[in-house]
Amino acid sequence: MTQPPDRRAELVQEQGAVLREPDLSAVDMVFDVEGTSLPADHAWPLLQAIERRLPWLAAEARAGIHPLRAVPTGYGVVLLAQRAKLVLRVPEARLSHCLELAGALLDIDGNGLRVGAGRPRALQPSGTLHAQRVAAETGDERGFQDEVTRWLRALDVDCRFISGRRRTLAAGGREIVGYALALHGLGAADSLRIQGAGLGGDRRLGWGIFVPAKAIVAAES
């Protein structure tokens, strides 16, 4: 008897969302950093500086760079938080490769960022996840919500979500538009799958990277 096709094989990649696979495992590599200030829109020059040290990063579709913790000033610069960390989310097979970044002095549009020691941090399942910004194709929130529904369906993840504040970023001569996003009602396996896959594009610029909501609360307290 002919077996029915596996529905998972029919799922397609939509706007950077990764197909559900047997293994979407990922890990965060956390680096200490030393610096004082950076340009307000520093994600693009930060990515360029990191890729000069880690050229393989450009071809790693699932890799991401967490937004740096910084305080806006209103003068075109941000001040690095006292305990700011540079965090790369990568497939586990790339973990040791990230260590090539340790000890580097990154030039971020004329601002120095010294990278210290790195250590791995395992992803933790959480029923609620939050991303500061998720890139959208559409310019309106309703269209974005439709995109999120499609991405979650493509990953075979069943949860509820709430879109938040509209976000914009100038990077590489283009403007990225999106929204903050919270996912809730996640099981442990789906929570890890979302964190490993991400949602939307431009994860190397800090978009579509999810962390447990309790970590957000701790970071902002």
N, C-alpha and C positions, 0 to 999 in steps of 0.2 A: 504494500500500500504506500502511496506517495505521502510523505509527511508534509504538513503545512509549513510554509516558510516561517522562519523566526522573525517576529515583528521587530525585534531589536535591530536586526540587520537592515530594516527599511528606514530607520530613523536617520534623518539627515542633519548635517551641521547647519545651524541657523545663527547668523550674526555672531560668530565666534563661540557659540555654545558647543561643548564637546560631546560626541556621541557617548552613550552609556556603554562602557566596556567592562570586561571582567575585572580590570584593575585600573582605577583612576586614582591610585594612591599618590599622595603628595606630602611634602614636608616643608616647614618654614626654616630657612637658615637666617639666624638672627645675629647681626653684627653690631658691636658697639661703634659709635661714631663720635667724632669731635669736630665741632664747628660752632659758629655763632648765628649767621644769617644766610639766607638764600633768596634768590629772586622769587616773587610771589608765584609765578608760573615756572616752576623749576623742574617739573616732571620730565619734560623733553630733554633738557641738557643733562639731567641726572641719568636718564636712560642712555644717552650717547656716551657719557663718561663711563658707565658700568660696562657697556658693550665693548668699549675699547679694551677693557680688561678681560671680559668674558664674551668673546665673539660668538660663541655657540648659542648665546641667549636669544639672538635674533631669530633663529630657526626653531626655537622650542615653543610650540604653540600654546602649551599649558603653563608656561612660566609667567609669573607676575611679580611686580614690585609693589609692596604695600606703600600707601601714602605715608610720608614722614610726619611725625607729630611736630607741629610748629604753630606758632602764634602769629596771626596776621597783624600788620601794623598800620595799614592804610597808606603806606609810602612806597609801595611797589616791592617790598621785601617781607619776608617772614622770619621770625626768630625761632631757632630750633629749641624745642623743649629740653629741659635739663637732662632727662633720661631718654631722649629720642634714640631710636634704633633704626637701622637699615635692615629691612626684612625682605628676603626673596622667597617666593613660594615656587617650588620646583618639583618635578618628578623625583622620586627617591633615588633613581639612578644618577641624577645630576648633583647629588648632595656634596660629594667630595670635590667636584669641579668648582663649586662656589668658593672654596677656600682660597682660590687664586686671588680673590678680592681682598683678603686680609692684608693689612699694612699699606694699602694703596692710598694715595692722596688724590682725590677726585677734584677736577676743576669744573665747577658748576657756574658757567658764565662769569668767571673771574673770582668766584667764591670758593674757598677751599673746604673740603669735607674729608677728614681723615677717617679711614675705616680701620677699626680695631679687630679684635679676635671675633671669630664666628662660632656659633654653636647651633646644633639642630634643635628644633622644637616640634614635637609631634602635634598633628592636628587633633583637636578634641571635639567629639560629637556634642551637639547642643540642639535642643528643640527649637531654638530661635537663633537665626543668623542675621547679620547686618552688613551691608556694604555702604561705604560713604558715598559712592557714586557708581552707577552702572550706565554704560554708554547706550544711547538709543538711536535708531534710524530715524524715527519720527520726531517732530518738534513739539508734540503735545503729549500731555500725561496719559490721556486715554489710549492713544496709539502705543505708547510705551507699555502700558499695562497689557495690551494685547500681545506685544512682543514677549513679555515675561511669561505669559501663559503658554505661548508656543515653545519657548526655551525649556520650561519645566516639563512640558509634555514630551519633548524630544529626549530629555534625560530620564523619562519615566518616573518623575518625582511628583508626589501628591502632597501639596501643602498649601497654605494660605499666604498671602503677601500683602504688604502695605507699601505703596510708593510714597516717597517723602519729597524733600526740598529739591528743586531744580538745580542742576550743576552745569557749569561750563568750564572749559579749559582750552587755552591756546597752546597748540603743540605742533611743531614741524610745519608751520604755515597753514594750519587748518584749525577749525574750532570743533571741539567735541562737546556734545550736549547730552545730558542724561539726568538721572534722578537718583537720590538715595533710595535704598530698598531694604526692607526687612522681610524675612521669610519666617513663618512660625508654623507650629504643628508638624515639625519634621521628626521622623524616626532617626535612630542613630546612623543607620547605613546611608540613608538619603542625605543626612547632614554632612557626612564625610564626602559623599559623592559631589555635592554642591561645592564644598570647599576645594576639592581636588580639581573640579572642572571649571568653576567660575561661570559667570553669565555675561553675555555680551562680549564686545571686543575691547582692545586696548588695555589688556591687563598689565602689560609691561609699563604702562603709564599710570598704573594705580587704579584702574577701573575694573569693576566686576569681581573684586576680591572680598570674600565673605569671612567674617570672624564671629565667634559666639557673642551674643549680645551682652552677656555678663562681662566680657573682656572690654567692650566699649564703655560700659558704666565705670569699670575700675580705672580705665585710662583717663576718663574725663573728671574723675572725682578729685 
